């Protein structure tokens, strides 16, 4: 397994400057934001696809810093009920797929998206209840009329361009937000659909990441190393559904933390060991969203922590004691 980082935490730096920081920290690979919510600070697929010279210079920059590109990230909502917004996210995703083809990368990371509750909606509608029955009607429309048809068509485009893994980050607010919904879409579309396993979004839902890893055996295509700290006092009063702004850390039920500041070493070592048990051995890609630490400090702490936990060498083929 290798140590990676999602590069947009240093969007204020040039690509070369950001990669120099990652190389100095001993990071092995980079996950590149190239559209959608991660932005295009370090990679604009349209520009790189339009110029062989620009693409070569970009690739040479990665090589010069002894790094490899493990995945492209283009999180978005391509099924947004506002057609103009949906088209922008869709175009960003397809451009990322075309760039992945050029780079020989098989994994593109995104969200499943969330449609409106009906054809006339203007904003996404995330249904979380089975009653009143209106919500079941919303889910039926979203899944059967929008989500499944969209991803079936888009999956064929990906396959035609060498992308064999669409890695959905399971994120509340989108239709795929837990292992059950990930596997539901995978069953409908095919095994090109898998998970970008980010435990931070599962922890606050009350999901045990190890149980989720085992449930998703064979369907984990990428891993985001990000932690969540549950505030037991605020949770005891308010529960985990929290719409207060992320900057209101003292009053929220939970906040995102750098790896190790939400849960300890044993917790993360158990996750890493279980990833190996289910056959995932690609990368742990650090995503910095800790509002209590600067990107530089948060990344440094995460790298130091994960270096104590990550299993780098291949799994033994023989056990001499057995």
C-alpha positions as semicolon CSV with decimal commas, in nm:
position;residue;x (nm);y (nm);z (nm)
1;X;0,000;0,000;0,000
2;X;0,120;0,350;-0,081
3;X;0,074;0,688;0,079
4;X;-0,104;0,948;-0,133
5;X;-0,259;1,293;-0,097
6;X;-0,542;1,481;-0,266
7;X;-0,350;1,777;-0,402
8;X;-0,612;2,052;-0,376
9;X;-0,523;2,129;-0,013
10;X;-0,241;2,339;-0,165
11;X;-0,449;2,494;-0,443
12;X;-0,284;2,827;-0,357
13;X;0,055;2,690;-0,466
14;X;0,180;2,608;-0,813
15;X;0,173;2,242;-0,914
16;X;0,551;2,225;-0,887
17;X;0,554;2,383;-0,540
18;X;0,282;2,152;-0,411
19;X;0,456;1,841;-0,543
20;X;0,783;1,952;-0,388
21;X;0,613;1,960;-0,046
22;X;0,467;1,613;-0,098
23;X;0,801;1,470;-0,209
24;X;0,976;1,616;0,096
25;X;0,722;1,448;0,327
26;X;0,788;1,108;0,171
27;X;0,453;1,072;-0,005
28;X;0,444;0,816;-0,286
29;X;0,153;0,921;-0,505
30;X;-0,090;1,203;-0,575
31;X;-0,464;1,212;-0,633
32;X;-0,530;1,502;-0,867
33;X;-0,830;1,731;-0,840
34;X;-0,934;1,814;-1,195
35;X;-1,284;1,959;-1,184
36;X;-1,606;1,971;-0,988
37;X;-1,575;2,056;-0,620
38;X;-1,196;1,982;-0,601
39;X;-1,133;2,249;-0,866
40;X;-0,870;2,266;-1,139
41;X;-0,585;2,453;-0,971
42;X;-0,328;2,187;-1,061
43;X;-0,495;2,021;-1,358
44;X;-0,733;2,150;-1,624
45;X;-0,813;1,848;-1,842
46;X;-0,928;2,060;-2,136
47;X;-0,595;2,242;-2,150
48;X;-0,389;1,923;-2,118
49;X;-0,599;1,737;-2,374
50;X;-0,562;2,022;-2,622
51;X;-0,180;2,026;-2,613
52;X;0,060;1,732;-2,620
53;X;0,335;1,970;-2,514
54;X;0,141;2,091;-2,208
55;X;0,052;1,733;-2,113
56;X;0,414;1,621;-2,140
57;X;0,531;1,914;-1,925
58;X;0,267;1,829;-1,663
59;X;0,369;1,463;-1,655
60;X;0,736;1,557;-1,638
61;X;0,664;1,768;-1,330
62;X;0,512;1,467;-1,155
63;X;0,807;1,245;-1,249
64;X;1,062;1,505;-1,143
65;X;0,928;1,484;-0,789
66;X;0,936;1,102;-0,785
67;X;0,558;1,073;-0,758
68;X;0,290;0,884;-0,946
69;X;-0,070;0,976;-1,019
70;X;-0,299;0,720;-0,858
71;X;-0,640;0,866;-0,948
72;X;-0,822;1,172;-1,079
73;X;-1,084;1,339;-0,857
74;X;-1,377;1,526;-1,005
75;X;-1,643;1,516;-0,733
76;X;-1,969;1,670;-0,847
77;X;-2,342;1,632;-0,897
78;X;-2,402;1,546;-1,264
79;X;-2,769;1,465;-1,194
80;X;-2,843;1,805;-1,038
81;X;-3,199;1,914;-1,127
82;X;-3,066;2,244;-1,264
83;X;-2,962;2,135;-1,613
84;X;-2,689;2,396;-1,646
85;X;-2,527;2,291;-1,318
86;X;-2,562;1,923;-1,408
87;X;-2,398;1,981;-1,747
88;X;-2,098;2,153;-1,590
89;X;-2,040;1,864;-1,351
90;X;-2,099;1,611;-1,630
91;X;-1,856;1,785;-1,865
92;X;-1,591;1,802;-1,593
93;X;-1,634;1,429;-1,532
94;X;-1,611;1,329;-1,898
95;X;-1,306;1,553;-1,949
96;X;-1,142;1,379;-1,651
97;X;-1,217;1,041;-1,806
98;X;-1,057;1,146;-2,134
99;X;-0,750;1,269;-1,947
100;X;-0,734;0,947;-1,746
101;X;-0,729;0,758;-2,076
102;X;-0,431;0,965;-2,192
103;X;-0,249;0,910;-1,864
104;X;-0,326;0,537;-1,843
105;X;-0,518;0,579;-1,516
106;X;-0,811;0,346;-1,454
107;X;-0,977;0,520;-1,156
108;X;-1,183;0,839;-1,149
109;X;-1,338;0,955;-0,820
110;X;-1,668;1,138;-0,784
111;X;-2,003;1,149;-0,606
112;X;-2,312;0,962;-0,720
113;X;-2,502;1,290;-0,727
114;X;-2,849;1,370;-0,600
115;X;-3,142;1,468;-0,825
116;X;-3,444;1,669;-0,727
117;X;-3,746;1,499;-0,577
118;X;-3,939;1,521;-0,904
119;X;-3,898;1,653;-1,258
120;X;-4,001;2,004;-1,157
121;X;-3,755;2,047;-0,867
122;X;-3,484;2,313;-0,890
123;X;-3,261;2,186;-0,609
124;X;-3,141;1,841;-0,497
125;X;-3,360;1,654;-0,250
126;X;-3,185;1,407;-0,018
127;X;-3,448;1,171;0,121
128;X;-3,358;1,006;0,451
129;X;-3,693;0,874;0,576
130;X;-3,934;0,603;0,463
131;X;-4,239;0,792;0,589
132;X;-4,441;0,990;0,498
133;X;-4,475;0,795;0,175
134;X;-4,375;1,103;-0,027
135;X;-4,013;1,017;0,047
136;X;-4,044;0,668;-0,100
137;X;-4,184;0,825;-0,415
138;X;-3,887;1,062;-0,422
139;X;-3,642;0,772;-0,395
140;X;-3,818;0,573;-0,665
141;X;-3,798;0,869;-0,904
142;X;-3,437;0,949;-0,820
143;X;-3,304;0,596;-0,854
144;X;-3,512;0,450;-1,135
145;X;-3,570;0,753;-1,356
146;X;-3,249;0,951;-1,306
147;X;-2,957;0,792;-1,120
148;X;-2,945;0,440;-1,266
149;X;-3,006;0,549;-1,629
150;X;-2,743;0,824;-1,601
151;X;-2,471;0,602;-1,458
152;X;-2,546;0,315;-1,695
153;X;-2,486;0,546;-1,989
154;X;-2,185;0,715;-1,830
155;X;-2,031;0,380;-1,734
156;X;-2,031;0,279;-2,101
157;X;-1,847;0,601;-2,188
158;X;-1,590;0,527;-1,917
159;X;-1,533;0,171;-2,038
160;X;-1,484;0,296;-2,395
161;X;-1,202;0,519;-2,269
162;X;-1,017;0,279;-2,041
163;X;-1,163;0,386;-1,707
164;X;-1,268;0,064;-1,538
165;X;-1,326;0,204;-1,188
166;X;-1,572;0,480;-1,100
167;X;-1,507;0,532;-0,730
168;X;-1,799;0,694;-0,549
169;X;-1,730;0,873;-0,225
170;X;-2,016;0,767;0,003
171;X;-2,132;1,107;0,122
172;X;-2,455;1,215;0,295
173;X;-2,644;1,458;0,075
174;X;-2,600;1,229;-0,225
175;X;-2,791;0,913;-0,320
176;X;-2,489;0,692;-0,248
177;X;-2,396;0,765;0,112
178;X;-2,333;0,425;0,277
179;X;-2,235;0,067;0,179
180;X;-2,596;-0,035;0,115
181;X;-2,663;0,241;-0,138
182;X;-2,320;0,190;-0,300
183;X;-2,393;-0,179;-0,353
184;X;-2,744;-0,097;-0,479
185;X;-2,606;0,120;-0,759
186;X;-2,327;-0,129;-0,829
187;X;-2,586;-0,408;-0,868
188;X;-2,783;-0,195;-1,114
189;X;-2,490;-0,062;-1,321
190;X;-2,211;-0,320;-1,287
191;X;-1,879;-0,368;-1,115
192;X;-1,732;-0,059;-1,277
193;X;-1,899;0,110;-0,979
194;X;-1,707;0,091;-0,654
195;X;-1,625;0,294;-0,344
196;X;-1,385;0,570;-0,268
197;X;-1,386;0,464;0,096
198;X;-1,376;0,774;0,315
199;X;-1,434;0,671;0,678
200;X;-1,494;1,029;0,791
201;X;-1,841;1,034;0,630
202;X;-1,932;0,698;0,777
203;X;-1,816;0,758;1,133
204;X;-2,066;1,035;1,208
205;X;-2,350;0,826;1,065
206;X;-2,276;0,561;1,328
207;X;-2,125;0,318;1,077
208;X;-1,827;0,110;1,190
209;X;-1,564;0,154;0,915
210;X;-1,432;-0,201;0,962
211;X;-1,781;-0,348;0,923
212;X;-1,825;-0,133;0,611
213;X;-1,490;-0,245;0,468
214;X;-1,591;-0,609;0,508
215;X;-1,932;-0,543;0,352
216;X;-1,763;-0,383;0,051
217;X;-1,511;-0,660;-0,015
218;X;-1,411;-0,640;-0,381
219;X;-1,582;-0,304;-0,429
220;X;-1,326;-0,066;-0,273
221;X;-1,137;0,117;-0,548
222;X;-0,977;0,404;-0,356
223;X;-0,935;0,521;0,004
224;X;-0,946;0,868;0,156
225;X;-0,754;0,902;0,482
226;X;-0,966;1,150;0,675
227;X;-1,093;1,133;1,032
228;X;-1,400;1,256;1,221
229;X;-1,427;1,352;1,585
230;X;-1,764;1,294;1,745
231;X;-1,843;1,544;2,022
232;X;-2,018;1,323;2,275
233;X;-2,170;1,616;2,461
234;X;-2,321;1,791;2,160
235;X;-2,430;1,458;2,016
236;X;-2,600;1,367;2,343
237;X;-2,805;1,687;2,315
238;X;-2,862;1,719;1,940
239;X;-2,790;1,385;1,769
240;X;-2,559;1,353;1,470
241;X;-2,767;1,533;1,206
242;X;-2,602;1,873;1,216
243;X;-2,653;2,165;0,979
244;X;-2,444;2,418;1,170
245;X;-2,157;2,559;0,964
246;X;-1,833;2,363;0,976
247;X;-1,661;2,666;1,127
248;X;-1,881;2,642;1,439
249;X;-1,661;2,364;1,575
250;X;-1,744;2,405;1,945
251;X;-2,117;2,359;1,890
252;X;-2,125;2,093;1,621
253;X;-2,196;1,727;1,695
254;X;-1,894;1,626;1,489
255;X;-1,612;1,781;1,288
256;X;-1,362;1,652;1,035
257;X;-1,012;1,600;1,172
258;X;-0,671;1,509;1,044
259;X;-0,602;1,137;1,071
260;X;-0,538;1,040;1,432
261;X;-0,716;1,338;1,586
262;X;-1,059;1,179;1,566
263;X;-0,962;0,821;1,645
264;X;-0,639;0,662;1,764
265;X;-0,367;0,442;1,627
266;X;-0,535;0,110;1,704
267;X;-0,855;0,226;1,532
268;X;-0,670;0,313;1,213
269;X;-0,444;0,006;1,222
270;X;-0,756;-0,210;1,242
271;X;-0,899;-0,035;0,935
272;X;-0,575;-0,077;0,742
273;X;-0,549;-0,445;0,835
274;X;-0,906;-0,505;0,725
275;X;-0,843;-0,332;0,394
276;X;-0,574;-0,592;0,335
277;X;-0,809;-0,871;0,446
278;X;-1,061;-0,774;0,175
279;X;-0,792;-0,738;-0,092
280;X;-0,748;-0,361;-0,112
281;X;-0,381;-0,269;-0,138
282;X;-0,366;0,045;-0,352
283;X;-0,327;0,379;-0,170
284;X;-0,433;0,567;0,139
285;X;-0,491;0,917;0,006
286;X;-0,488;1,194;0,265
287;X;-0,769;1,449;0,229
288;X;-0,718;1,752;0,453
289;X;-1,042;1,909;0,579
290;X;-0,943;1,978;0,940
291;X;-1,059;2,330;1,031
292;X;-0,843;2,335;1,347
293;X;-0,515;2,293;1,158
294;X;-0,351;2,460;0,863
295;X;-0,318;2,239;0,555
296;X;0,058;2,213;0,610
297;X;0,034;2,108;0,974
298;X;-0,265;1,878;0,916
299;X;-0,090;1,703;0,629
300;X;0,234;1,667;0,825
301;X;0,055;1,510;1,122
302;X;-0,141;1,277;0,893
303;X;0,174;1,158;0,716
304;X;0,357;1,096;1,044
305;X;0,058;0,907;1,184
306;X;0,000;0,691;0,877
307;X;0,368;0,600;0,846
308;X;0,322;0,422;1,181
309;X;0,024;0,229;1,049
310;X;0,039;0,165;0,676
311;X;0,136;-0,183;0,556
312;X;0,374;-0,134;0,265
313;X;0,516;-0,473;0,178
314;X;0,312;-0,730;-0,018
315;X;0,113;-0,982;0,178
316;X;0,324;-1,294;0,250
317;X;0,252;-1,591;0,025
318;X;0,372;-1,836;0,286
319;X;0,352;-1,858;0,665
320;X;0,662;-2,035;0,790
321;X;0,507;-2,108;1,131
322;X;0,189;-2,268;0,992
